[in-house]
């Protein structure tokens, strides 16, 4: 799987150490890593609900056997 590029082999030890520092456990890192973008912020009224949607998406990724990794995006 594509996420193996940062999870497998001696050359990716620094990447794995960052995942471990963020609290991911071995079982989570063995699953596919799925990026979940979230543009929630408190300034744009139309984005105030996005944390709720992001949580539901991450729950769905976990239910499907993946490991969600949330990252931010700029809201305009």
N, CA, C and O atoms as a Tripos MOL2 file, in Angstrom:
@<TRIPOS>MOLECULE
protein
  304   303    76     0     0
PROTEIN
NO_CHARGES

@<TRIPOS>ATOM
      1 N           0.8370   -1.1690    0.0000 N.3       1 UNK1
      2 CA          0.0000    0.0000    0.0000 C.3       1 UNK1
      3 C           0.8890    1.2420    0.0000 C.2       1 UNK1
      4 O           2.0400    1.1790    0.4320 O.2       1 UNK1
      5 N           0.3690    2.3550   -0.4770 N.am      2 UNK2
      6 CA          1.1820    3.5630   -0.6110 C.3       2 UNK2
      7 C           1.7500    4.0520    0.7140 C.2       2 UNK2
      8 O           2.8670    4.5670    0.7570 O.2       2 UNK2
      9 N           0.9980    3.8970    1.7840 N.am      3 UNK3
     10 CA          1.4880    4.3980    3.0710 C.3       3 UNK3
     11 C           2.6760    3.5890    3.5940 C.2       3 UNK3
     12 O           3.3320    4.0100    4.5470 O.2       3 UNK3
     13 N           2.9640    2.4310    2.9840 N.am      4 UNK4
     14 CA          4.1430    1.6610    3.3810 C.3       4 UNK4
     15 C           5.4300    2.4290    3.1050 C.2       4 UNK4
     16 O           6.4630    2.1410    3.7100 O.2       4 UNK4
     17 N           5.3790    3.3990    2.2030 N.am      5 UNK5
     18 CA          6.5750    4.1860    1.8830 C.3       5 UNK5
     19 C           7.1420    4.8900    3.1120 C.2       5 UNK5
     20 O           8.3450    5.1410    3.1810 O.2       5 UNK5
     21 N           6.3040    5.2060    4.0650 N.am      6 UNK6
     22 CA          6.7770    5.8790    5.2820 C.3       6 UNK6
     23 C           6.7370    4.9700    6.5010 C.2       6 UNK6
     24 O           7.0290    5.4070    7.6140 O.2       6 UNK6
     25 N           6.3750    3.7000    6.2970 N.am      7 UNK7
     26 CA          6.2220    2.8020    7.4420 C.3       7 UNK7
     27 C           7.1550    1.6070    7.4210 C.2       7 UNK7
     28 O           7.3520    0.9770    8.4600 O.2       7 UNK7
     29 N           7.7310    1.2730    6.2910 N.am      8 UNK8
     30 CA          8.5110    0.0390    6.1710 C.3       8 UNK8
     31 C           9.9720    0.3450    5.8510 C.2       8 UNK8
     32 O          10.2740    1.2930    5.1260 O.2       8 UNK8
     33 N          10.8600   -0.4560    6.3930 N.am      9 UNK9
     34 CA         12.2740   -0.3570    6.0670 C.3       9 UNK9
     35 C          13.0720    0.4950    7.0430 C.2       9 UNK9
     36 O          12.5320    1.3320    7.7650 O.2       9 UNK9
     37 N          14.3770    0.2480    7.0360 N.am     10 UNK10
     38 CA         15.2930    0.9520    7.9310 C.3      10 UNK10
     39 C          15.3750    2.4350    7.5810 C.2      10 UNK10
     40 O          15.5080    3.2790    8.4670 O.2      10 UNK10
     41 N          15.2950    2.7490    6.2960 N.am     11 UNK11
     42 CA         15.4480    4.1430    5.8600 C.3      11 UNK11
     43 C          14.3040    5.0470    6.3250 C.2      11 UNK11
     44 O          14.4440    6.2700    6.2960 O.2      11 UNK11
     45 N          13.1890    4.4780    6.7480 N.am     12 UNK12
     46 CA         12.0600    5.2950    7.2120 C.3      12 UNK12
     47 C          11.9270    5.2970    8.7430 C.2      12 UNK12
     48 O          10.8670    5.6200    9.2800 O.2      12 UNK12
     49 N          12.9930    4.9400    9.4220 N.am     13 UNK13
     50 CA         12.9770    4.9690   10.8860 C.3      13 UNK13
     51 C          12.6270    6.3520   11.4330 C.2      13 UNK13
     52 O          11.8560    6.4380   12.3890 O.2      13 UNK13
     53 N          13.1680    7.4530   10.8600 N.am     14 UNK14
     54 CA         12.7830    8.7770   11.3810 C.3      14 UNK14
     55 C          11.2770    9.0490   11.2680 C.2      14 UNK14
     56 O          10.6800    9.6180   12.1820 O.2      14 UNK14
     57 N          10.6710    8.6470   10.1610 N.am     15 UNK15
     58 CA          9.2280    8.8530   10.0040 C.3      15 UNK15
     59 C           8.4540    8.0620   11.0480 C.2      15 UNK15
     60 O           7.5170    8.5810   11.6550 O.2      15 UNK15
     61 N           8.8390    6.8130   11.2590 N.am     16 UNK16
     62 CA          8.1490    5.9920   12.2590 C.3      16 UNK16
     63 C           8.3050    6.5870   13.6570 C.2      16 UNK16
     64 O           7.3750    6.5380   14.4620 O.2      16 UNK16
     65 N           9.4730    7.1440   13.9410 N.am     17 UNK17
     66 CA          9.6650    7.7310   15.2710 C.3      17 UNK17
     67 C           8.7490    8.9380   15.4620 C.2      17 UNK17
     68 O           8.2820    9.1840   16.5740 O.2      17 UNK17
     69 N           8.4850    9.6930   14.3950 N.am     18 UNK18
     70 CA          7.5460   10.8150   14.5030 C.3      18 UNK18
     71 C           6.1270   10.3190   14.7550 C.2      18 UNK18
     72 O           5.4020   10.8910   15.5690 O.2      18 UNK18
     73 N           5.7280    9.2550   14.0580 N.am     19 UNK19
     74 CA          4.4010    8.6800   14.3060 C.3      19 UNK19
     75 C           4.2860    8.2180   15.7550 C.2      19 UNK19
     76 O           3.2640    8.4430   16.4040 O.2      19 UNK19
     77 N           5.3310    7.5740   16.2590 N.am     20 UNK20
     78 CA          5.3180    7.1050   17.6490 C.3      20 UNK20
     79 C           5.2440    8.2930   18.6090 C.2      20 UNK20
     80 O           4.5450    8.2300   19.6210 O.2      20 UNK20
     81 N           5.9620    9.3750   18.2970 N.am     21 UNK21
     82 CA          5.9310   10.5660   19.1460 C.3      21 UNK21
     83 C           4.5440   11.2020   19.1600 C.2      21 UNK21
     84 O           4.1690   11.8510   20.1360 O.2      21 UNK21
     85 N           3.7790   11.0180   18.0790 N.am     22 UNK22
     86 CA          2.4140   11.5500   18.0230 C.3      22 UNK22
     87 C           1.4150   10.6350   18.7110 C.2      22 UNK22
     88 O           0.2360   10.9730   18.8180 O.2      22 UNK22
     89 N           1.8800    9.4630   19.1840 N.am     23 UNK23
     90 CA          1.0060    8.5840   19.9450 C.3      23 UNK23
     91 C           0.4560    7.3890   19.1850 C.2      23 UNK23
     92 O          -0.3260    6.6170   19.7410 O.2      23 UNK23
     93 N           0.8480    7.2160   17.9220 N.am     24 UNK24
     94 CA          0.3740    6.0540   17.1700 C.3      24 UNK24
     95 C           1.0630    4.7990   17.6840 C.2      24 UNK24
     96 O           2.2480    4.8250   18.0170 O.2      24 UNK24
     97 N           0.3170    3.7010   17.7460 N.am     25 UNK25
     98 CA          0.8710    2.4270   18.2040 C.3      25 UNK25
     99 C           1.1150    1.5320   16.9950 C.2      25 UNK25
    100 O           0.6290    1.8130   15.8990 O.2      25 UNK25
    101 N           1.8740    0.4490   17.1990 N.am     26 UNK26
    102 CA          2.2430   -0.4380   16.0940 C.3      26 UNK26
    103 C           1.0320   -0.9390   15.3230 C.2      26 UNK26
    104 O           1.0590   -0.9960   14.0930 O.2      26 UNK26
    105 N          -0.0340   -1.3030   16.0360 N.am     27 UNK27
    106 CA         -1.2280   -1.8330   15.3680 C.3      27 UNK27
    107 C          -1.8230   -0.7950   14.4130 C.2      27 UNK27
    108 O          -2.2900   -1.1470   13.3290 O.2      27 UNK27
    109 N          -1.8080    0.4690   14.8040 N.am     28 UNK28
    110 CA         -2.3380    1.5240   13.9340 C.3      28 UNK28
    111 C          -1.4440    1.7270   12.7160 C.2      28 UNK28
    112 O          -1.9350    1.9880   11.6180 O.2      28 UNK28
    113 N          -0.1390    1.6080   12.9080 N.am     29 UNK29
    114 CA          0.7870    1.8220   11.7990 C.3      29 UNK29
    115 C           0.8050    0.6540   10.8220 C.2      29 UNK29
    116 O           1.2770    0.8080    9.6960 O.2      29 UNK29
    117 N           0.3050   -0.5000   11.2230 N.am     30 UNK30
    118 CA          0.2080   -1.6390   10.3110 C.3      30 UNK30
    119 C          -0.9700   -1.4930    9.3570 C.2      30 UNK30
    120 O          -1.0080   -2.1580    8.3220 O.2      30 UNK30
    121 N          -1.9230   -0.6410    9.6850 N.am     31 UNK31
    122 CA         -3.1010   -0.4160    8.8450 C.3      31 UNK31
    123 C          -2.7930    0.6730    7.8170 C.2      31 UNK31
    124 O          -1.8190    1.4090    7.9690 O.2      31 UNK31
    125 N          -3.6240    0.7780    6.7650 N.am     32 UNK32
    126 CA         -3.4350    1.8730    5.8110 C.3      32 UNK32
    127 C          -3.6100    3.2270    6.5090 C.2      32 UNK32
    128 O          -4.5260    3.4040    7.3110 O.2      32 UNK32
    129 N          -2.7330    4.1670    6.1990 N.am     33 UNK33
    130 CA         -2.8490    5.5270    6.7290 C.3      33 UNK33
    131 C          -3.7120    6.3380    5.7730 C.2      33 UNK33
    132 O          -3.4180    6.4220    4.5810 O.2      33 UNK33
    133 N          -4.7750    6.9340    6.2960 N.am     34 UNK34
    134 CA         -5.7320    7.6800    5.4780 C.3      34 UNK34
    135 C          -5.7510    9.1320    5.9520 C.2      34 UNK34
    136 O          -6.0770    9.4140    7.1050 O.2      34 UNK34
    137 N          -5.3990   10.0480    5.0520 N.am     35 UNK35
    138 CA         -5.4120   11.4670    5.3780 C.3      35 UNK35
    139 C          -6.8290   12.0160    5.4050 C.2      35 UNK35
    140 O          -7.6350   11.7240    4.5210 O.2      35 UNK35
    141 N          -7.1270   12.8090    6.4210 N.am     36 UNK36
    142 CA         -8.4400   13.4500    6.5550 C.3      36 UNK36
    143 C          -8.1890   14.9490    6.7340 C.2      36 UNK36
    144 O          -7.6610   15.3820    7.7580 O.2      36 UNK36
    145 N          -8.5730   15.7270    5.7300 N.am     37 UNK37
    146 CA         -8.3520   17.1740    5.7920 C.3      37 UNK37
    147 C          -9.4870   17.8450    6.5600 C.2      37 UNK37
    148 O         -10.6460   17.4490    6.4390 O.2      37 UNK37
    149 N          -9.1460   18.8640    7.3510 N.am     38 UNK38
    150 CA        -10.1450   19.5670    8.1500 C.3      38 UNK38
    151 C          -9.8590   21.0640    8.0780 C.2      38 UNK38
    152 O          -8.7890   21.5120    8.4890 O.2      38 UNK38
    153 N         -10.8030   21.8350    7.5620 N.am     39 UNK39
    154 CA        -10.6210   23.2910    7.4920 C.3      39 UNK39
    155 C         -11.4500   24.0180    8.5530 C.2      39 UNK39
    156 O         -11.8090   25.1830    8.3780 O.2      39 UNK39
    157 N         -11.7520   23.3230    9.6570 N.am     40 UNK40
    158 CA        -12.4700   23.9550   10.7680 C.3      40 UNK40
    159 C         -11.7190   25.1940   11.2450 C.2      40 UNK40
    160 O         -10.4900   25.2030   11.3250 O.2      40 UNK40
    161 N         -12.4760   26.2300   11.5580 N.am     41 UNK41
    162 CA        -11.9420   27.3840   12.2770 C.3      41 UNK41
    163 C         -13.1100   28.1310   12.9100 C.2      41 UNK41
    164 O         -14.2670   27.9050   12.5560 O.2      41 UNK41
    165 N         -12.8070   29.0000   13.8280 N.am     42 UNK42
    166 CA        -13.8500   29.7300   14.5540 C.3      42 UNK42
    167 C         -14.1980   31.0650   13.9070 C.2      42 UNK42
    168 O         -15.0670   31.7790   14.4090 O.2      42 UNK42
    169 N         -13.5480   31.4140   12.8180 N.am     43 UNK43
    170 CA        -13.7720   32.7070   12.1700 C.3      43 UNK43
    171 C         -14.8300   32.6170   11.0790 C.2      43 UNK43
    172 O         -15.6320   33.5370   10.9190 O.2      43 UNK43
    173 N         -14.8410   31.5290   10.3310 N.am     44 UNK44
    174 CA        -15.7890   31.3710    9.2260 C.3      44 UNK44
    175 C         -17.0040   30.5970    9.7370 C.2      44 UNK44
    176 O         -16.8800   29.4200   10.0750 O.2      44 UNK44
    177 N         -18.1660   31.2300    9.8000 N.am     45 UNK45
    178 CA        -19.3480   30.5620   10.3540 C.3      45 UNK45
    179 C         -19.6870   29.2470    9.6500 C.2      45 UNK45
    180 O         -20.1540   28.3070   10.2930 O.2      45 UNK45
    181 N         -19.4620   29.1750    8.3670 N.am     46 UNK46
    182 CA        -19.7890   27.9570    7.6260 C.3      46 UNK46
    183 C         -18.8500   26.7910    7.8860 C.2      46 UNK46
    184 O         -19.0800   25.6880    7.3920 O.2      46 UNK46
    185 N         -17.7940   27.0250    8.6570 N.am     47 UNK47
    186 CA        -16.8340   25.9540    8.9480 C.3      47 UNK47
    187 C         -16.9290   25.4610   10.3880 C.2      47 UNK47
    188 O         -16.2140   24.5340   10.7680 O.2      47 UNK47
    189 N         -17.7870   26.0550   11.1800 N.am     48 UNK48
    190 CA        -17.8340   25.7620   12.6130 C.3      48 UNK48
    191 C         -18.2300   24.3070   12.8940 C.2      48 UNK48
    192 O         -17.8970   23.7730   13.9520 O.2      48 UNK48
    193 N         -18.9300   23.6700   11.9680 N.am     49 UNK49
    194 CA        -19.3960   22.2900   12.1590 C.3      49 UNK49
    195 C         -18.4050   21.2390   11.6540 C.2      49 UNK49
    196 O         -18.6480   20.0440   11.8190 O.2      49 UNK49
    197 N         -17.3100   21.6530   11.0530 N.am     50 UNK50
    198 CA        -16.4330   20.6950   10.3810 C.3      50 UNK50
    199 C         -15.7040   19.7490   11.3300 C.2      50 UNK50
    200 O         -15.3250   18.6540   10.9150 O.2      50 UNK50
    201 N         -15.4960   20.1320   12.5860 N.am     51 UNK51
    202 CA        -14.9000   19.1840   13.5380 C.3      51 UNK51
    203 C         -15.8060   17.9740   13.7440 C.2      51 UNK51
    204 O         -15.3250   16.8490   13.8800 O.2      51 UNK51
    205 N         -17.1160   18.2080   13.7670 N.am     52 UNK52
    206 CA        -18.0770   17.1100   13.9340 C.3      52 UNK52
    207 C         -18.0300   16.1710   12.7340 C.2      52 UNK52
    208 O         -18.0340   14.9500   12.8890 O.2      52 UNK52
    209 N         -17.9860   16.7450   11.5470 N.am     53 UNK53
    210 CA        -17.9230   15.9240   10.3310 C.3      53 UNK53
    211 C         -16.6000   15.1660   10.2770 C.2      53 UNK53
    212 O         -16.5700   13.9860    9.9270 O.2      53 UNK53
    213 N         -15.5150   15.8410   10.6210 N.am     54 UNK54
    214 CA        -14.2030   15.1950   10.6050 C.3      54 UNK54
    215 C         -14.1640   14.0180   11.5690 C.2      54 UNK54
    216 O         -13.5980   12.9750   11.2410 O.2      54 UNK54
    217 N         -14.7510   14.1650   12.7460 N.am     55 UNK55
    218 CA        -14.7860   13.0540   13.7090 C.3      55 UNK55
    219 C         -15.5330   11.8650   13.1270 C.2      55 UNK55
    220 O         -15.0990   10.7240   13.2850 O.2      55 UNK55
    221 N         -16.6550   12.1190   12.4520 N.am     56 UNK56
    222 CA        -17.4270   11.0310   11.8480 C.3      56 UNK56
    223 C         -16.6270   10.3480   10.7430 C.2      56 UNK56
    224 O         -16.6600    9.1230   10.6210 O.2      56 UNK56
    225 N         -15.9180   11.1210    9.9470 N.am     57 UNK57
    226 CA        -15.0920   10.5450    8.8790 C.3      57 UNK57
    227 C         -13.9850    9.6820    9.4790 C.2      57 UNK57
    228 O         -13.7390    8.5720    9.0060 O.2      57 UNK57
    229 N         -13.3170   10.1850   10.5180 N.am     58 UNK58
    230 CA        -12.2510    9.4190   11.1540 C.3      58 UNK58
    231 C         -12.7860    8.1320   11.7760 C.2      58 UNK58
    232 O         -12.1270    7.0950   11.7110 O.2      58 UNK58
    233 N         -13.9670    8.1890   12.3750 N.am     59 UNK59
    234 CA        -14.5900    6.9770   12.9210 C.3      59 UNK59
    235 C         -14.8540    5.9740   11.8080 C.2      59 UNK59
    236 O         -14.6410    4.7750   11.9910 O.2      59 UNK59
    237 N         -15.3170    6.4500   10.6560 N.am     60 UNK60
    238 CA        -15.5670    5.5740    9.5150 C.3      60 UNK60
    239 C         -14.2960    4.9390    8.9840 C.2      60 UNK60
    240 O         -14.2980    3.7680    8.6050 O.2      60 UNK60
    241 N         -13.2080    5.7000    8.9520 N.am     61 UNK61
    242 CA        -11.9170    5.1540    8.5130 C.3      61 UNK61
    243 C         -11.4840    4.0400    9.4570 C.2      61 UNK61
    244 O         -11.0270    2.9880    9.0110 O.2      61 UNK61
    245 N         -11.6280    4.2680   10.7580 N.am     62 UNK62
    246 CA        -11.2600    3.2260   11.7350 C.3      62 UNK62
    247 C         -12.1320    1.9770   11.5710 C.2      62 UNK62
    248 O         -11.6360    0.8530   11.6350 O.2      62 UNK62
    249 N         -13.4400    2.1870   11.3590 N.am     63 UNK63
    250 CA        -14.3500    1.0490   11.1840 C.3      63 UNK63
    251 C         -13.9920    0.2420    9.9420 C.2      63 UNK63
    252 O         -14.2230   -0.9670    9.8980 O.2      63 UNK63
    253 N         -13.4330    0.9000    8.9350 N.am     64 UNK64
    254 CA        -13.0600    0.2230    7.6920 C.3      64 UNK64
    255 C         -11.6640   -0.3890    7.7640 C.2      64 UNK64
    256 O         -11.2020   -0.9820    6.7890 O.2      64 UNK64
    257 N         -10.9850   -0.2520    8.9060 N.am     65 UNK65
    258 CA         -9.6820   -0.8860    9.0760 C.3      65 UNK65
    259 C          -8.4970   -0.0030    8.7560 C.2      65 UNK65
    260 O          -7.3900   -0.5050    8.5610 O.2      65 UNK65
    261 N          -8.7020    1.3030    8.6960 N.am     66 UNK66
    262 CA         -7.6050    2.2260    8.4210 C.3      66 UNK66
    263 C          -7.2380    3.0410    9.6480 C.2      66 UNK66
    264 O          -7.9010    2.9750   10.6840 O.2      66 UNK66
    265 N          -6.1760    3.8060    9.5110 N.am     67 UNK67
    266 CA         -5.7490    4.7270   10.5520 C.3      67 UNK67
    267 C          -5.8700    6.1410   10.0090 C.2      67 UNK67
    268 O          -5.1190    6.5170    9.1080 O.2      67 UNK67
    269 N          -6.7990    6.9360   10.5350 N.am     68 UNK68
    270 CA         -6.9590    8.3040   10.0370 C.3      68 UNK68
    271 C          -5.8700    9.2260   10.5790 C.2      68 UNK68
    272 O          -5.4750    9.1360   11.7410 O.2      68 UNK68
    273 N          -5.3990   10.1110    9.7090 N.am     69 UNK69
    274 CA         -4.4420   11.1330   10.1100 C.3      69 UNK69
    275 C          -5.0160   12.4690    9.6730 C.2      69 UNK69
    276 O          -5.0780   12.7720    8.4820 O.2      69 UNK69
    277 N          -5.4320   13.2600   10.6430 N.am     70 UNK70
    278 CA         -6.0670   14.5510   10.3560 C.3      70 UNK70
    279 C          -5.0030   15.6130   10.1140 C.2      70 UNK70
    280 O          -3.9930   15.6710   10.8150 O.2      70 UNK70
    281 N          -5.2450   16.4530    9.1080 N.am     71 UNK71
    282 CA         -4.3560   17.5830    8.8630 C.3      71 UNK71
    283 C          -5.1910   18.7910    8.4610 C.2      71 UNK71
    284 O          -6.2860   18.6380    7.9220 O.2      71 UNK71
    285 N          -4.6770   19.9980    8.7220 N.am     72 UNK72
    286 CA         -5.4690   21.2070    8.4830 C.3      72 UNK72
    287 C          -5.3690   21.7110    7.0480 C.2      72 UNK72
    288 O          -4.4410   21.3760    6.3110 O.2      72 UNK72
    289 N          -6.3400   22.5150    6.6810 N.am     73 UNK73
    290 CA         -6.3290   23.2520    5.4200 C.3      73 UNK73
    291 C          -6.8350   24.6560    5.7090 C.2      73 UNK73
    292 O          -7.5990   24.8680    6.6510 O.2      73 UNK73
    293 N          -6.4130   25.5930    4.9100 N.am     74 UNK74
    294 CA         -6.8440   26.9750    5.0900 C.3      74 UNK74
    295 C          -8.3000   27.1050    4.6750 C.2      74 UNK74
    296 O          -8.7000   26.6040    3.6240 O.2      74 UNK74
    297 N          -9.0820   27.7700    5.4930 N.am     75 UNK75
    298 CA        -10.4810   28.0340    5.1690 C.3      75 UNK75
    299 C         -10.6270   29.4500    4.6290 C.2      75 UNK75
    300 O         -10.0920   30.4020    5.1970 O.2      75 UNK75
    301 N         -11.3510   29.5770    3.5350 N.am     76 UNK76
    302 CA        -11.6050   30.9090    2.9550 C.3      76 UNK76
    303 C         -13.0850   31.1330    2.7790 C.2      76 UNK76
    304 O         -13.4970   32.1930    2.3070 O.2      76 UNK76
@<TRIPOS>BOND
     1     1     2 1
     2     2     3 1
     3     3     4 2
     4     3     5 am
     5     5     6 1
     6     6     7 1
     7     7     8 2
     8     7     9 am
     9     9    10 1
    10    10    11 1
    11    11    12 2
    12    11    13 am
    13    13    14 1
    14    14    15 1
    15    15    16 2
    16    15    17 am
    17    17    18 1
    18    18    19 1
    19    19    20 2
    20    19    21 am
    21    21    22 1
    22    22    23 1
    23    23    24 2
    24    23    25 am
    25    25    26 1
    26    26    27 1
    27    27    28 2
    28    27    29 am
    29    29    30 1
    30    30    31 1
    31    31    32 2
    32    31    33 am
    33    33    34 1
    34    34    35 1
    35    35    36 2
    36    35    37 am
    37    37    38 1
    38    38    39 1
    39    39    40 2
    40    39    41 am
    41    41    42 1
    42    42    43 1
    43    43    44 2
    44    43    45 am
    45    45    46 1
    46    46    47 1
    47    47    48 2
    48    47    49 am
    49    49    50 1
    50    50    51 1
    51    51    52 2
    52    51    53 am
    53    53    54 1
    54    54    55 1
    55    55    56 2
    56    55    57 am
    57    57    58 1
    58    58    59 1
    59    59    60 2
    60    59    61 am
    61    61    62 1
    62    62    63 1
    63    63    64 2
    64    63    65 am
    65    65    66 1
    66    66    67 1
    67    67    68 2
    68    67    69 am
    69    69    70 1
    70    70    71 1
    71    71    72 2
    72    71    73 am
    73    73    74 1
    74    74    75 1
    75    75    76 2
    76    75    77 am
    77    77    78 1
    78    78    79 1
    79    79    80 2
    80    79    81 am
    81    81    82 1
    82    82    83 1
    83    83    84 2
    84    83    85 am
    85    85    86 1
    86    86    87 1
    87    87    88 2
    88    87    89 am
    89    89    90 1
    90    90    91 1
    91    91    92 2
    92    91    93 am
    93    93    94 1
    94    94    95 1
    95    95    96 2
    96    95    97 am
    97    97    98 1
    98    98    99 1
    99    99   100 2
   100    99   101 am
   101   101   102 1
   102   102   103 1
   103   103   104 2
   104   103   105 am
   105   105   106 1
   106   106   107 1
   107   107   108 2
   108   107   109 am
   109   109   110 1
   110   110   111 1
   111   111   112 2
   112   111   113 am
   113   113   114 1
   114   114   115 1
   115   115   116 2
   116   115   117 am
   117   117   118 1
   118   118   119 1
   119   119   120 2
   120   119   121 am
   121   121   122 1
   122   122   123 1
   123   123   124 2
   124   123   125 am
   125   125   126 1
   126   126   127 1
   127   127   128 2
   128   127   129 am
   129   129   130 1
   130   130   131 1
   131   131   132 2
   132   131   133 am
   133   133   134 1
   134   134   135 1
   135   135   136 2
   136   135   137 am
   137   137   138 1
   138   138   139 1
   139   139   140 2
   140   139   141 am
   141   141   142 1
   142   142   143 1
   143   143   144 2
   144   143   145 am
   145   145   146 1
   146   146   147 1
   147   147   148 2
   148   147   149 am
   149   149   150 1
   150   150   151 1
   151   151   152 2
   152   151   153 am
   153   153   154 1
   154   154   155 1
   155   155   156 2
   156   155   157 am
   157   157   158 1
   158   158   159 1
   159   159   160 2
   160   159   161 am
   161   161   162 1
   162   162   163 1
   163   163   164 2
   164   163   165 am
   165   165   166 1
   166   166   167 1
   167   167   168 2
   168   167   169 am
   169   169   170 1
   170   170   171 1
   171   171   172 2
   172   171   173 am
   173   173   174 1
   174   174   175 1
   175   175   176 2
   176   175   177 am
   177   177   178 1
   178   178   179 1
   179   179   180 2
   180   179   181 am
   181   181   182 1
   182   182   183 1
   183   183   184 2
   184   183   185 am
   185   185   186 1
   186   186   187 1
   187   187   188 2
   188   187   189 am
   189   189   190 1
   190   190   191 1
   191   191   192 2
   192   191   193 am
   193   193   194 1
   194   194   195 1
   195   195   196 2
   196   195   197 am
   197   197   198 1
   198   198   199 1
   199   199   200 2
   200   199   201 am
   201   201   202 1
   202   202   203 1
   203   203   204 2
   204   203   205 am
   205   205   206 1
   206   206   207 1
   207   207   208 2
   208   207   209 am
   209   209   210 1
   210   210   211 1
   211   211   212 2
   212   211   213 am
   213   213   214 1
   214   214   215 1
   215   215   216 2
   216   215   217 am
   217   217   218 1
   218   218   219 1
   219   219   220 2
   220   219   221 am
   221   221   222 1
   222   222   223 1
   223   223   224 2
   224   223   225 am
   225   225   226 1
   226   226   227 1
   227   227   228 2
   228   227   229 am
   229   229   230 1
   230   230   231 1
   231   231   232 2
   232   231   233 am
   233   233   234 1
   234   234   235 1
   235   235   236 2
   236   235   237 am
   237   237   238 1
   238   238   239 1
   239   239   240 2
   240   239   241 am
   241   241   242 1
   242   242   243 1
   243   243   244 2
   244   243   245 am
   245   245   246 1
   246   246   247 1
   247   247   248 2
   248   247   249 am
   249   249   250 1
   250   250   251 1
   251   251   252 2
   252   251   253 am
   253   253   254 1
   254   254   255 1
   255   255   256 2
   256   255   257 am
   257   257   258 1
   258   258   259 1
   259   259   260 2
   260   259   261 am
   261   261   262 1
   262   262   263 1
   263   263   264 2
   264   263   265 am
   265   265   266 1
   266   266   267 1
   267   267   268 2
   268   267   269 am
   269   269   270 1
   270   270   271 1
   271   271   272 2
   272   271   273 am
   273   273   274 1
   274   274   275 1
   275   275   276 2
   276   275   277 am
   277   277   278 1
   278   278   279 1
   279   279   280 2
   280   279   281 am
   281   281   282 1
   282   282   283 1
   283   283   284 2
   284   283   285 am
   285   285   286 1
   286   286   287 1
   287   287   288 2
   288   287   289 am
   289   289   290 1
   290   290   291 1
   291   291   292 2
   292   291   293 am
   293   293   294 1
   294   294   295 1
   295   295   296 2
   296   295   297 am
   297   297   298 1
   298   298   299 1
   299   299   300 2
   300   299   301 am
   301   301   302 1
   302   302   303 1
   303   303   304 2
@<TRIPOS>SUBSTRUCTURE
     1 UNK1         2 RESIDUE 1 A UNK
     2 UNK2         6 RESIDUE 1 A UNK
     3 UNK3        10 RESIDUE 1 A UNK
     4 UNK4        14 RESIDUE 1 A UNK
     5 UNK5        18 RESIDUE 1 A UNK
     6 UNK6        22 RESIDUE 1 A UNK
     7 UNK7        26 RESIDUE 1 A UNK
     8 UNK8        30 RESIDUE 1 A UNK
     9 UNK9        34 RESIDUE 1 A UNK
    10 UNK10       38 RESIDUE 1 A UNK
    11 UNK11       42 RESIDUE 1 A UNK
    12 UNK12       46 RESIDUE 1 A UNK
    13 UNK13       50 RESIDUE 1 A UNK
    14 UNK14       54 RESIDUE 1 A UNK
    15 UNK15       58 RESIDUE 1 A UNK
    16 UNK16       62 RESIDUE 1 A UNK
    17 UNK17       66 RESIDUE 1 A UNK
    18 UNK18       70 RESIDUE 1 A UNK
    19 UNK19       74 RESIDUE 1 A UNK
    20 UNK20       78 RESIDUE 1 A UNK
    21 UNK21       82 RESIDUE 1 A UNK
    22 UNK22       86 RESIDUE 1 A UNK
    23 UNK23       90 RESIDUE 1 A UNK
    24 UNK24       94 RESIDUE 1 A UNK
    25 UNK25       98 RESIDUE 1 A UNK
    26 UNK26      102 RESIDUE 1 A UNK
    27 UNK27      106 RESIDUE 1 A UNK
    28 UNK28      110 RESIDUE 1 A UNK
    29 UNK29      114 RESIDUE 1 A UNK
    30 UNK30      118 RESIDUE 1 A UNK
    31 UNK31      122 RESIDUE 1 A UNK
    32 UNK32      126 RESIDUE 1 A UNK
    33 UNK33      130 RESIDUE 1 A UNK
    34 UNK34      134 RESIDUE 1 A UNK
    35 UNK35      138 RESIDUE 1 A UNK
    36 UNK36      142 RESIDUE 1 A UNK
    37 UNK37      146 RESIDUE 1 A UNK
    38 UNK38      150 RESIDUE 1 A UNK
    39 UNK39      154 RESIDUE 1 A UNK
    40 UNK40      158 RESIDUE 1 A UNK
    41 UNK41      162 RESIDUE 1 A UNK
    42 UNK42      166 RESIDUE 1 A UNK
    43 UNK43      170 RESIDUE 1 A UNK
    44 UNK44      174 RESIDUE 1 A UNK
    45 UNK45      178 RESIDUE 1 A UNK
    46 UNK46      182 RESIDUE 1 A UNK
    47 UNK47      186 RESIDUE 1 A UNK
    48 UNK48      190 RESIDUE 1 A UNK
    49 UNK49      194 RESIDUE 1 A UNK
    50 UNK50      198 RESIDUE 1 A UNK
    51 UNK51      202 RESIDUE 1 A UNK
    52 UNK52      206 RESIDUE 1 A UNK
    53 UNK53      210 RESIDUE 1 A UNK
    54 UNK54      214 RESIDUE 1 A UNK
    55 UNK55      218 RESIDUE 1 A UNK
    56 UNK56      222 RESIDUE 1 A UNK
    57 UNK57      226 RESIDUE 1 A UNK
    58 UNK58      230 RESIDUE 1 A UNK
    59 UNK59      234 RESIDUE 1 A UNK
    60 UNK60      238 RESIDUE 1 A UNK
    61 UNK61      242 RESIDUE 1 A UNK
    62 UNK62      246 RESIDUE 1 A UNK
    63 UNK63      250 RESIDUE 1 A UNK
    64 UNK64      254 RESIDUE 1 A UNK
    65 UNK65      258 RESIDUE 1 A UNK
    66 UNK66      262 RESIDUE 1 A UNK
    67 UNK67      266 RESIDUE 1 A UNK
    68 UNK68      270 RESIDUE 1 A UNK
    69 UNK69      274 RESIDUE 1 A UNK
    70 UNK70      278 RESIDUE 1 A UNK
    71 UNK71      282 RESIDUE 1 A UNK
    72 UNK72      286 RESIDUE 1 A UNK
    73 UNK73      290 RESIDUE 1 A UNK
    74 UNK74      294 RESIDUE 1 A UNK
    75 UNK75      298 RESIDUE 1 A UNK
    76 UNK76      302 RESIDUE 1 A UNK
